[in-house]
Every structure is written in structure tokens, then in C-alpha cells.
Amino acid sequence: AWRGLGAQILLAMVLGIAVGLLAPSVAIQCKILGDIFLRLIRTAIAPLVFLCVAAGIVSAGDFRRVGKLGLVALVYFELVSTLALGTGLVAGHLLGVGRGTTLPSAAPTAGASAAGLPGAGDFILNIFPDNFIGAFTRGDLLQVLVVALIFGAAILRLSRARRAPVERGLAVASDALFEFIHVIMALAPVGTFGAIAFAVASSGTAVLLSLAYLVLSFYAVTILFVVVVLGLVCAAAGLNIFRLLSFIREEIYLVLGTASSESALPRLLERLPQLGCSRQAVGLVLPTGYAFNLDGTSIFMTMSTVFLANAYNVPLSWEQELGIVAVMLLTSKGAATVSGGSFVVFAATVTTTGVLPIEGLPILFGIYRFLSIAVATTNVIGNSIAAVVTAKLCGEFVPPEGADAATAGP
């Protein structure tokens, strides 16, 4: 049983915790192991997304099929992301995160104003790359998606005879890249050990009670969101969420160990079609969800906003809270999927809104590593469910023979 990747990752997590507690000076140096693993994963993400999206469009064979999948997916993403932001905001107030915490008073960001908020125009403009290669070298997932969509659409304009060799080439390149990922995945337990050891050694007992309460509250809220909100979404689509989670459990273990949703993307692109989703649906919906459907990130951003407001005794009117949520609807899209990406986006949002004190950011960063595990895991579960539900809604889901019970409702 210990030969399985999931078991190895769990063992690596236990060893990492032990080293972090017993030999913190050694554990700090182990950070490089996790960083190397994530760097290797990142080398494959952009080309893999490009190939999967482009191949998915070409395999669809017509624009109407692609358009239906894309429209259903985008509507789903917006609805669920908004629910996630609202869940974090309401839960933060109900649980009183940050309340009673004694932190030195600080003024909001100087000079910030509503005029400094990221506008919709800037957000839309930054989706489009200024050159073909730049999107890949920067690792900008939104820009890679745009390039892949346009490239796939261009291939569909070719005659069927001229399109066939291109389609075969994309399929072979995708297979080769998946093998590349399999080689990297063999290093996952080593990367997990290094990342966990560093997290425990760098935070340890320095986490205050109020921050510990935030961590526990956040985990409780994300679990509740997955089981209740996403569970109801699955039930409405005729799926059993617990069976679906069991099907992708190894990918969940991987994310729990690395705190990076990016680490599971290559495996999910391969696994979900085995469940019954068409490769076209998975190749189009899953990578797009990594940019537009970050449920864990959304919950983290709104709960952290309430924490800072309570900790620094900054009263927020409901108009201000709705304004911040509106900004987060934009800034949470395209958040980096590597560990720390959600915190960077949250920090940028706090800085640009000028409502909350930026002095609280370093305090939150001290525990972010623990929060990021739940953030990344919720993101991955949310996007996996999005891909399966969208595939079912669009008639792109055919369970393999004998596997009907894998996700079917009770």
C-alpha cells in the first residue's frame, strides 16, 4: 500500500512535521526541496494548458460545441465564485475572526482612493498577451488560455484533411508532456517533505491564539463550503460528492502536501476523462477554472478582510464591504495557482483599496502557509466539480461501463 503516491505523500507530510518540530534549523534548509518540485511542475503547466485547450477545441469539431461548453462554464464560475466570496464574508462576521485581538493601530494605505482600484478595462486588457511567446515565458494562465482558444479556432478553419495531421500532432505532444509530468510526479513526496518541514519550522509556536483561531475557522468554513455548497451543486447534477472526492483522493493528497493547486492540474487533466467526462470538456473547462473559479482563494480573501477589520478595529459599512467584494471578483480571477499566489492577490487588493491597514499583511503572511493548504485544496475540488458538472450539463459526460456508481447519487 505504501507504494502508492498518495501514501508516500502522507508519509512525507508526517516526516516533514517531525523534522520541523525537532530540527527547525535543518527544516528551514529543506525549503529548497519544495521549491524545486514546484518549479519543475510550473515548467509544464503553460504548454500543457495550451495543448489541452487547443486539442479540446479541435476535437470538438465545431464552434457551437466549444461555445456551449465555454458559456455554461463561465456562468457556473461566476455564480460559484460569488457564493464563495459571500460565504467567507458572512462566516468571518459570524465567527468573529480577529475580534478582541490587540494589534497596534495603523492608518489605511496612504494616498489610496477609489480611483486607484484596478478597473475592468485594465483587467480585460491584461488578459491579452502582447506576443505569442510572452504568455508562456511569464506563465500567465489567462493569456495562455487566450492564445490556445484563438489557435484552436484557427485550426478549425482549416479543411478536415489539412486539420487531421495537426490534430494528431497535438495529441502526440500532449501524450509526451503527460509522460514528462509522470517523471516529475515521482519527486512529489520529496517536494512535500521539504515544503511541510519548512512551514512547521518557520511558523511553529509563534502563531498567536487569534491567528490559530483564524486558521481553524478557515478550515471549518472551507470544509462546510465543499460539503454543503458544492455538495448541493453535485446533487443538483445527479452526482455524489463523496464518491467524486474519493475518485480524486490522490490528487487531493498531492495538493495537501504541496499547498499548490497547480501540482494537481496535470493529473486531473488525465484522471477526469477516466471518470466519464469528454477530453474536450476537461481540456477546456478545467484550465479555465484555474483562472476563473478559485473558490478557496475567494473564501480566504473575504475572511482575511474581516479579520484585518476586526483586529485593527476598522469599521466597514456594508457599502464598503460590497465594494471590496466587487474588486475581489476581478482580482481573484487569474490569481497565481502556485503556493502564495492567493496571498499576493489579497495583498494587492488590500493595498489598492486603501480601506484596511497594510501593516496587518505580514502578520497574516506568518500563517498563510497553513491557510494555503485549504485554499489550494478547495480550489482543486471546486474546479474538478466544475468540470464534471459542466460536462454533464452539456452532454459531454458518459460514465465508463461498470463505473456508473463512481459519482452517481445514492
N, C-alpha and C positions, 0 to 999 in steps of 0.2 A: 504493500500500500504506500510505503514511503518513497517509491519510485515515481509516483505521480507528481506533476509540477505543483499542484495545489498543496499537497502535503509538505513538499520541500519548502515552499514559501512560508507556510505556517511555522515550520521548524526554524527557519531563518529569522522570523519575527521574534520567536521566543529567545533565541540566542542573542539577537540584537538587543533586546530589552535587558538581558542578563549582563552583557558587556557594558551597556550604557550605564547601568547602576553600579556595577562592581569595578569597572575600569574606565571612568569617564575620559581620562586623558587619551587612552587608546581609542575609545569610541569616536571621539572628535575627529581623529585622523581617518576613520573609516568612511567619512562622508564622501570621499572621492570615489568609493565603490558604487554608491548610489548615483552619483553624478555621471560616471562613465556609462552606466547602464542606460540612464535616461537620454544621454547624448546619442548612444547607438540607436535607441528607439526613434529619436527625432530625425535621424538621417533617412529613415524610410517613410515617415509619415506623409510628407508632401507628395512624393512620387506615387505612393500607394493610393492616396486620396484621388489624385489626378487620374490614375489608371482605372480605378474602380468606378468613378463617376463617369468618365468618358466611355468606358466599356459598357456601363449600365445604360447610357443613352443610346449607344449604337445598337446594343442587343434589343432594346425596346422596339426599334424599327420604325417608329413614327413619333412625331412631336406630340400628338394628343395623349399618348400613354405617359410620356415624360411630364407633360403639363399637368395631368391629373394628379400624378404622384406628388409633384412639387407643390401644387396648390393645397392639397389635403395636408401635406406635411407642414407647410408654413402656417396654416390656420391652427393646426394642432400645437405647434411650437409656441405660438403667441398665447394661446389660451392657457397652456400648462405653465409656461414661464410666468405669466401674470399671477396664476394661482400660487406658484412657489414664492414669488415676492410678497404677496399678501399673507401667506402662511407665516413667513419669517417675521413680518411686521407685527401681526396680531400676536404671535407666540411670544415675541420679545416683550411686548407690553404685559401680557397676561402673566408671564413668568418673572417679570421684573428684573431682567438681566441688567447688571450694573447698578441697580438701586442700592443705596446705602454704602457704596464704595467711596472711600475718601481719596480723591485724587486732586492734586493742586490745580487751582482754577487756571484756565487759559482762554485766551481770546480766539474766536474763529479766525480762519485764514485771512490775513490782511489783504485788502485790495480785491478780494474775490467778489464777484457780483453775478447777477443773472446773465449779464452779457457775456460772461466768461464760460458759461456752460457749453459743453460740446453740442453743436447744432446738428439737426438731422441732415442738413446739406453736407457738412463735413464727414459725417458718418457714411453717407452714401458714396461720396467721392472716394473715400479711402478703401471702399470695397474693391474698386477697380485698379488693377496694377498699371504702372507706367511702362512696364516692359514684361515680356513673357517670362524671362528667367528670374527677374527680381522677386516675383511672388514666391518662387521656390527657395531662393537663397535666404530670404527673410523668414521663411517658414510661416507666412501669413495664410492661415487656413481659408479665410474668406476669399482672398484673392486667388488662391489655387482653385477653389471651387468655381469661381467665375471663369477662369481660363479653361477649366475642364468642361464646363457647360457649353461654352462657345465652341471649343474644339470638337466636342461630341456632336453639337448641332451642325457644325461644318461637315463632319464626316457623313452625317445623314443626308446631306445634299448631294453626295456622290451617287452614281448609279450603283445598283446592287452588286454588279460584277466588280467594279473598282473598289467597293467598300469591303468586300469579303476578305482580301488579304490584310487590310488594315485592322479589321476586327480580330483576325487570327493573331496578328502581331500583338495587339493589346492583351489578348488572353494569355499568350505565352509570356509576355513581360510581367503580367500580374502573377502568374504561377511562379516565376523566378523570384519575384520580390517577396512572395509569401515564404519561399524556402529561405530567403535571406533573414526574414523575421524569425523563422523557426530556430535558426542558428543563434540569433541574439537571445531568444527566449530561454535558451539553456543557461544563460547567465543571470536569469531573473532572481533566483534565490540569493546569489552573491550581492546583487544590487539591493535587494530587500534588506539583507542583513546590515549593509552599510548605512542605508537610509534610516532604519529604525534605531540603530545604535547611536547615531548622531543626534537624532531627535530626543532620545531619552537623556543623553549626556548633556545636551545644550539647554534643556528646559528643566528637567528634574524637579527638585523641591522648590525651585524659585517661583513656581506658579502660585499665585495668591488664591485665597478661597473664592474670591469673586470671579476670578478667571476660571477656576476649576468648575464653578457653578455654570459659567457660560458654556464651557466645553460639554458638560453633562447635559445641559438644556438643549444645546445644539444637536447632540446625538439623538436625544429623545425626539426632537422635532423632525429631524430627517427620517428617522425610523417611522414615525407617525405619518409623515407625508408619503413615504413609499407604500406603507401597508394600507392606509386609508385612501388617500387621494389617487395614487397610481393604481391601487388595488381596485377602486371603483371604476377607473378608466378601463382596466383589463376586463373586469366583469361585464362592463357595457359592450365590450368587443367579443365576449364569449371566451375569455381567457382566464386561466387560473394563475395568479401572480406568483404563488409559492412554487408551483411547478416550473414556471418560467425562470424564477430565480435559481432553482436547483439546476436547471439546464446550463446556466451561465456561471455556475458557482466558481469554477477555476478562474475565470476572468475577474470575478469579484475578489477572490483571494489575491490575485495579482495587483489589483488596484489598492486593496487594503495594505499591501506591503510597500508599494512604491509611492502611494499618495498621488498618483498621476493617472488621470483617465486616459491619457494618450497611450499608456503602456498596453491597454486592453483593446484598442481600436483594431489593430491588425488581426487579432484572434477573433474578434466579434464579426469582422467582415467575412471571415471564413466559417464561423460557427452558425450564425443565424440562418444562412441558406440551408443548413442541415436540418433546421427546425421546420422548414417549410416555406420560408419567405423566398421570393424570387431574388436572384442575384441583382437584377435591375433595381428592385426596391431597396435592398440593403445598400447597394453601392451608391445610390442617390440620397437616401434618407439619413443613413447613419452618419456619414461625414458632415452633412449639412446640419444635423442635430448637434454635432460637436461645436458648431459655431453659433447656432441659434437657440439651442434648447438646453441650457445649463441650469437645471433645477437646483442642484446643490449650491452652485455659485449664487443664485438668486436668494435662497434662504439665508446663506451666510451674510450677504451684503445688507439685507434689511435687519437681521438680528443684531449685527455688529453696529449698525446705525443707532438702534435703540440702546445698545449697551453704552456707546460713547455719550449719547444724550443724557442718559441717567447717571453715568459715572461722573460727568462734568457738570451735572445739573443745568443742562441747556434745554430749556423748554421748547418743544417743537409743536407748532399748531398743526392741525390736520391738513391745512393747505400746504405747509412746508413739507410734511411727510409725503403727501401725494406728489409734490413737485420732485422730491428726491427719488421716489419710486419711478416717476416718468423718466428721469435721467438714467436710472439704472436699467430701464427697459432697453435703452440704447447701449449703455456702456457694458452691460452683461453679455451682449452679443459679440461673439468673436473673441471672448476672453481666452487668454492663452490656456492651453489644456495641460501644460506641464505643471508640476508642483510649484505653487507660489503665484500662478497666474491670476487666480481669483483675488488674492490679496492685493496684487498690483493694480488690478482694475478698481477694487474697492478704494484703495488709497488715492487713486487718480480722481475718483468720484467725490470723495470727501474734500480733496484739495480744491477742486474746481467749483463745488457748490458754495464753499465758504460759510457754511452753516455750523459745522462741527469743528472742534479744535483738532488740528493735525498732531498735537502732542500725544494724543491717545494712540496713534498708529504704531509707534514702536512697542507699546505695551501689548497691543493685540498681536503684533508680529511674534512676540515671545511664545505664544501658544498656538500660532497659526498651523504649525506642523501637525498638531493633533486634530485641529479642526479640518485641515485639508484632507485628511483620510476620509472623513464623512462627506466632505464636499465632492471629492473625486468619485467616490463610490455611488453617491446619489446621482451624479451626472451620468455615469455609465449605465446605471439601472434605468434612469429616465429615458436615455437615448435608445437603449435596447428595446424597451417597451414601445417607444415611439415608432421604431422601425417595424416591429411586429404588428402593432395596431394599424399603422398606415397601410401596410401590405394587405391586411385583412379587409380594410375599408375599400381598397382599390382593386380587390380581386386578384392580388398578387401573392396569395398565401395558399399553398397546397401541402398539407402535412404529409411527410413520407409515409409509406404504407407500414402500418404497425406502430407508428409513432404518434397517432392521433391524441393519445392521452397525455402527451408531454406538456401541453399547455391548456388543454380543454378544461372547461369549468367543471365543478363537481356534479 
